[in-house]
């Protein structure tokens, strides 16, 4: 039986008569093809990537497994619609904490229409994309059986500064993460989720080594998806959203690589900086009610 994904944190979401992805109980994720050239471009990428013998095996694990396409009833009730059939990345995690990070200082591919460039540039300027080379598009963090998930709405992410991003990345690996933004994150899961030989930092560094060499593809408007299960278990990184991938033409993808290096620096700093050292200085703008919450919990 197909259903709306419970743990999707960004992108087009099904429900309330809207077109969006669906999942089943067997670990598959059904993504409706986007209109125009975007849908066909994403199918073309998955087919190319799946058959490309130049992709190292240790890199393939960072991409969702592609199971072809299938025509299904659309989630918005509009009738039959072709869908990508992909691995459901979060299905193997208990109470998954998920973060979607849009990569690149600019998020549009070359030869895009002027109106699309203007739309992307506006969002890149309003968020941390240009400054940091990436922006946080969405997340959910599991707290406890009582509090369940903290999952802010889209408005929350529109004005996150570099300092805000740092604080959110710390909250992502904290057992006390909550909408109470005045509560200092304890980073209880940082060492197991971000650190270690199999943690997120090590995985990002593997990707970085490949991006420093690969000239096959340029990944515009692609996201890094970070996932771990309850208690910090099974941390993994996946790349998702490939509607704007273009031929690398023998040139390194500096746009993606720059954002990846920036993200690696943020996470490295979290692993080497005691939480109290930055949290007493951090101040995160709560976009939901336009109030600033500082380390002492005072509203300014």
URLINGI-V666052 format. One record per residue. N is the residue number from 1. OMEGA is omega in degrees with one decimal (none if undefined). Layout:
n:N omega:OMEGA
n:N omega:OMEGA
This chain:
n:1 omega:179.9
n:2 omega:-178.6
n:3 omega:178.2
n:4 omega:179.2
n:5 omega:-178.7
n:6 omega:-171.0
n:7 omega:175.5
n:8 omega:-174.4
n:9 omega:-179.0
n:10 omega:178.3
n:11 omega:179.6
n:12 omega:-176.0
n:13 omega:179.5
n:14 omega:-179.6
n:15 omega:179.8
n:16 omega:177.0
n:17 omega:-179.0
n:18 omega:178.3
n:19 omega:179.7
n:20 omega:-177.2
n:21 omega:176.9
n:22 omega:176.0
n:23 omega:172.6
n:24 omega:-176.9
n:25 omega:-179.0
n:26 omega:177.9
n:27 omega:178.7
n:28 omega:-177.5
n:29 omega:-175.4
n:30 omega:-176.5
n:31 omega:179.7
n:32 omega:178.9
n:33 omega:178.1
n:34 omega:-177.8
n:35 omega:177.9
n:36 omega:-175.6
n:37 omega:-174.3
n:38 omega:-179.4
n:39 omega:-179.8
n:40 omega:179.0
n:41 omega:-179.7
n:42 omega:175.6
n:43 omega:179.6
n:44 omega:179.0
n:45 omega:-177.2
n:46 omega:178.7
n:47 omega:179.4
n:48 omega:-177.7
n:49 omega:-177.0
n:50 omega:-175.6
n:51 omega:-174.8
n:52 omega:-176.9
n:53 omega:179.2
n:54 omega:179.5
n:55 omega:179.2
n:56 omega:-178.8
n:57 omega:-179.3
n:58 omega:177.2
n:59 omega:-179.3
n:60 omega:-177.2
n:61 omega:179.1
n:62 omega:179.9
n:63 omega:177.7
n:64 omega:176.2
n:65 omega:-177.5
n:66 omega:-178.8
n:67 omega:177.3
n:68 omega:179.0
n:69 omega:179.6
n:70 omega:176.9
n:71 omega:-176.7
n:72 omega:172.9
n:73 omega:-177.3
n:74 omega:-177.3
n:75 omega:-178.9
n:76 omega:178.0
n:77 omega:-176.2
n:78 omega:179.5
n:79 omega:-177.8
n:80 omega:-176.1
n:81 omega:176.8
n:82 omega:-179.7
n:83 omega:164.2
n:84 omega:175.9
n:85 omega:-172.2
n:86 omega:171.4
n:87 omega:172.8
n:88 omega:-169.4
n:89 omega:-173.6
n:90 omega:-170.1
n:91 omega:-178.2
n:92 omega:-176.2
n:93 omega:175.2
n:94 omega:-179.5
n:95 omega:-172.2
n:96 omega:167.0
n:97 omega:-169.8
n:98 omega:173.5
n:99 omega:178.1
n:100 omega:-177.0
n:101 omega:179.7
n:102 omega:-171.6
n:103 omega:174.4
n:104 omega:175.8
n:105 omega:170.1
n:106 omega:-167.8
n:107 omega:177.9
n:108 omega:178.4
n:109 omega:176.5
n:110 omega:179.4
n:111 omega:174.6
n:112 omega:175.7
n:113 omega:-176.2
n:114 omega:-179.1
n:115 omega:178.1
n:116 omega:177.0
n:117 omega:-179.8
n:118 omega:178.9
n:119 omega:-179.5
n:120 omega:-178.5
n:121 omega:178.1
n:122 omega:-179.8
n:123 omega:179.1
n:124 omega:-179.7
n:125 omega:-177.4
n:126 omega:-179.5
n:127 omega:-176.9
n:128 omega:-171.7
n:129 omega:-175.7
n:130 omega:-178.3
n:131 omega:-172.5
n:132 omega:-174.2
n:133 omega:174.8
n:134 omega:172.8
n:135 omega:176.9
n:136 omega:-177.4
n:137 omega:-179.3
n:138 omega:174.0
n:139 omega:164.7
n:140 omega:-178.8
n:141 omega:178.9
n:142 omega:179.6
n:143 omega:-178.8
n:144 omega:178.4
n:145 omega:-178.8
n:146 omega:-175.5
n:147 omega:-177.9
n:148 omega:-171.3
n:149 omega:166.2
n:150 omega:-175.6
n:151 omega:-178.0
n:152 omega:176.3
n:153 omega:-172.9
n:154 omega:-177.4
n:155 omega:-177.8
n:156 omega:-169.6
n:157 omega:-171.1
n:158 omega:-175.5
n:159 omega:179.1
n:160 omega:176.5
n:161 omega:177.6
n:162 omega:178.9
n:163 omega:177.1
n:164 omega:179.9
n:165 omega:178.4
n:166 omega:-179.5
n:167 omega:179.0
n:168 omega:178.1
n:169 omega:174.2
n:170 omega:178.6
n:171 omega:-178.5
n:172 omega:-178.6
n:173 omega:-179.0
n:174 omega:178.3
n:175 omega:-180.0
n:176 omega:179.2
n:177 omega:-179.1
n:178 omega:176.2
n:179 omega:175.3
n:180 omega:-173.1
n:181 omega:174.5
n:182 omega:-179.0
n:183 omega:-178.8
n:184 omega:177.9
n:185 omega:-179.3
n:186 omega:177.3
n:187 omega:-175.0
n:188 omega:-176.7
n:189 omega:-174.0
n:190 omega:-174.6
n:191 omega:-178.1
n:192 omega:-179.0
n:193 omega:-178.8
n:194 omega:-171.7
n:195 omega:177.6
n:196 omega:-175.7
n:197 omega:179.8
n:198 omega:-178.0
n:199 omega:-175.9
n:200 omega:179.5
n:201 omega:179.4
n:202 omega:178.8
n:203 omega:177.8
n:204 omega:178.7
n:205 omega:173.6
n:206 omega:177.2
n:207 omega:179.8
n:208 omega:179.9
n:209 omega:178.4
n:210 omega:-178.6
n:211 omega:175.8
n:212 omega:-176.2
n:213 omega:-171.9
n:214 omega:177.6
n:215 omega:-176.6
n:216 omega:-174.6
n:217 omega:165.5
n:218 omega:-171.8
n:219 omega:176.9
n:220 omega:176.8
n:221 omega:176.9
n:222 omega:-179.2
n:223 omega:164.8
n:224 omega:177.2
n:225 omega:177.1
n:226 omega:-176.2
n:227 omega:167.0
n:228 omega:-177.5
n:229 omega:-177.7
n:230 omega:179.6
n:231 omega:178.2
n:232 omega:-174.6
n:233 omega:168.2
n:234 omega:-178.2
n:235 omega:178.4
n:236 omega:179.3
n:237 omega:173.1
n:238 omega:170.1
n:239 omega:-178.8
n:240 omega:175.8
n:241 omega:-173.2
n:242 omega:-179.4
n:243 omega:-176.5
n:244 omega:175.5
n:245 omega:178.8
n:246 omega:178.4
n:247 omega:-179.5
n:248 omega:177.1
n:249 omega:175.2
n:250 omega:-177.5
n:251 omega:177.9
n:252 omega:-179.6
n:253 omega:-175.7
n:254 omega:-179.9
n:255 omega:178.4
n:256 omega:-177.0
n:257 omega:178.8
n:258 omega:177.4
n:259 omega:179.8
n:260 omega:177.6
n:261 omega:178.8
n:262 omega:178.8
n:263 omega:177.8
n:264 omega:179.2
n:265 omega:178.7
n:266 omega:-176.4
n:267 omega:176.0
n:268 omega:179.5
n:269 omega:178.9
n:270 omega:-178.2
n:271 omega:-176.5
n:272 omega:-177.7
n:273 omega:176.2
n:274 omega:-176.6
n:275 omega:-175.9
n:276 omega:-175.1
n:277 omega:179.3
n:278 omega:-172.4
n:279 omega:178.4
n:280 omega:179.3
n:281 omega:-171.6
n:282 omega:176.6
n:283 omega:-174.1
n:284 omega:179.3
n:285 omega:176.1
n:286 omega:-175.1
n:287 omega:-176.8
n:288 omega:179.1
n:289 omega:174.8
n:290 omega:175.1
n:291 omega:178.1
n:292 omega:178.4
n:293 omega:-179.0
n:294 omega:-173.6
n:295 omega:-178.6
n:296 omega:176.3
n:297 omega:-179.0
n:298 omega:177.1
n:299 omega:178.6
n:300 omega:none
